[in-house]
Amino acid sequence: MPEKTPVIIGCDHAACDMKEKVKEYLEEQGITVEDAGTSGEESVDYPDFGIKVASAVSNGTFKRGILLCGTGLGMSMVANRFSNVRAALCSDIFSVAMSRQHNDSNLLVLGGRVIGETLAMELVKVWLETEFEGGRHQSRLDKFNGLGETV
C-alpha cells in the first residue's frame, strides 16, 4: 500500500491476541489503526464487531479494514452483507495477493484459530502491499459493487 491508509480492525474473543499483534504490526508500519474491539477473552457476539468494521468500510469512513475471529468464517459472512465491501477470508499468500490484484479486497478476514502469528503478519503485509490490477477485473467488480444494503 503506497500511502499509509488508516485501517479499522475488529475481532471477537477468539482472536483478540492476534488482533493485538496485527495492530502492533500496522502501527510499526506507520499506519493509523482504529480499534473497534473487542479487547478481552470474555465471550462476545462476533457480528457486533463485524458490523462496526464493515459498516465503516461500506460508508467510506475507512478504505480498508481487518476482521478476525476463530475461523474467520463468521466475520466474512457478516462483512460481505454490506454494500461495497469486498471481504476476503485468506489463509495463504496466493489467495491474499489475488484478493487484492483481481478482487480489490478492502477488508481482510483472518481466522485466529486457523493460522499462526507469523503467517498472519505475512498475509497482512502482502494484502497491504499488493495493488489492484483494474482493467478487466474492474468490470467484474462493477457487476456486484453496491449490491446489498448497509445495516
C-alpha positions in Angstrom: 0.0 0.0 0.0 1.9 3.1 -1.2 0.1 5.5 1.1 -0.4 4.8 4.7 -4.2 4.4 4.5 -5.7 4.2 8.0 -7.2 0.8 8.8 -10.1 -0.2 11.1 -9.7 -3.5 12.9 -12.0 -5.7 15.0 -12.3 -9.1 16.4 -14.2 -11.4 18.7 -12.9 -13.1 21.8 -11.3 -16.0 19.9 -8.9 -13.7 18.0 -8.1 -10.9 20.5 -4.5 -11.8 20.9 -3.9 -12.0 17.2 -5.7 -8.7 16.7 -3.3 -7.0 19.1 -0.3 -8.4 17.2 -1.7 -7.3 13.8 -2.5 -3.9 15.3 1.1 -3.6 16.6 2.5 -4.6 13.2 0.3 -2.0 11.4 1.4 0.8 13.8 5.1 -0.2 13.3 4.5 0.3 9.6 3.2 3.9 10.3 -0.4 3.0 9.7 -3.1 4.6 11.8 -5.3 2.0 13.4 -8.9 2.4 14.7 -9.6 -0.5 17.1 -13.3 -1.4 17.0 -12.9 -4.1 19.7 -13.2 -6.4 21.4 -10.4 -6.3 24.0 -10.6 -9.4 26.0 -11.3 -13.1 26.0 -14.8 -12.9 27.5 -17.3 -14.3 25.1 -18.9 -11.8 22.8 -21.1 -11.9 19.7 -18.8 -11.6 16.6 -21.5 -9.9 14.5 -21.3 -6.8 16.8 -17.7 -6.2 15.8 -18.0 -7.3 12.2 -20.9 -4.8 11.8 -18.8 -1.9 13.2 -15.8 -2.6 10.9 -17.8 -3.5 7.7 -20.1 -0.5 8.2 -17.1 1.9 8.4 -15.7 0.4 5.2 -19.0 0.4 3.4 -19.8 4.0 4.1 -16.3 5.1 3.2 -15.1 6.2 6.7 -12.2 3.8 6.1 -10.9 2.5 2.8 -9.7 -0.7 4.4 -10.5 -3.0 7.4 -9.4 -6.2 9.0 -11.6 -8.6 10.9 -10.6 -11.6 12.9 -12.5 -14.4 14.7 -11.8 -18.0 15.4 -12.1 -19.3 11.9 -12.8 -16.1 10.0 -16.0 -17.6 8.6 -18.5 -15.7 10.7 -16.8 -12.3 10.2 -16.5 -12.8 6.4 -20.2 -13.7 6.2 -21.2 -10.6 8.2 -18.8 -8.2 6.3 -19.9 -9.3 2.8 -23.5 -8.4 3.6 -22.5 -4.7 3.3 -22.6 -2.7 0.1 -19.2 -2.1 -1.5 -17.4 -4.4 1.0 -15.2 -7.0 -0.6 -14.1 -9.1 2.4 -11.6 -11.8 1.7 -11.1 -14.7 4.2 -7.5 -15.7 3.5 -5.1 -18.2 5.0 -2.4 -18.4 2.2 -0.2 -15.9 0.4 -1.5 -16.7 -3.1 -5.2 -16.1 -2.1 -4.4 -12.8 -0.3 -2.4 -11.5 -3.2 -5.2 -12.4 -5.7 -7.8 -10.9 -3.4 -6.1 -7.6 -4.0 -5.0 -8.0 -7.6 -8.2 -9.3 -9.1 -10.9 -8.5 -6.5 -9.7 -5.2 -4.9 -10.5 -6.6 -1.5 -11.0 -3.8 1.0 -11.5 -6.0 4.1 -9.2 -8.8 5.1 -10.5 -11.5 7.3 -8.3 -13.9 9.3 -9.0 -16.9 11.4 -7.2 -16.6 14.7 -7.6 -20.3 15.5 -6.7 -21.4 11.9 -3.4 -19.6 11.2 -0.4 -18.7 13.3 1.0 -15.3 14.1 3.9 -15.5 11.6 1.6 -16.3 8.7 -1.0 -13.7 9.8 1.7 -10.9 9.7 2.8 -12.1 6.2 -0.8 -12.1 5.0 -1.4 -8.6 6.3 1.9 -7.4 4.7 1.1 -8.9 1.3 -2.5 -7.6 1.5 -1.3 -4.0 2.2 1.4 -4.0 -0.4 -0.5 -5.6 -3.3 -2.2 -3.3 -5.8 -5.4 -3.8 -7.6 -4.8 -4.5 -11.3 -8.0 -2.9 -12.6 -8.8 -3.5 -16.3 -11.0 -6.5 -16.9 -11.2 -7.1 -13.2 -12.9 -3.7 -12.6 -15.8 -4.5 -15.0 -16.3 -7.7 -13.0 -16.4 -5.8 -9.7 -18.8 -3.3 -11.2 -21.3 -6.1 -11.6 -21.7 -6.6 -7.9 -20.4 -3.4 -6.2 -23.2 -1.7 -4.4 -25.4 -4.9 -4.0 -26.9 -5.3 -0.6 -27.9 -2.9 2.0 -25.9 -1.3 4.8 -27.2 -2.5 8.2 
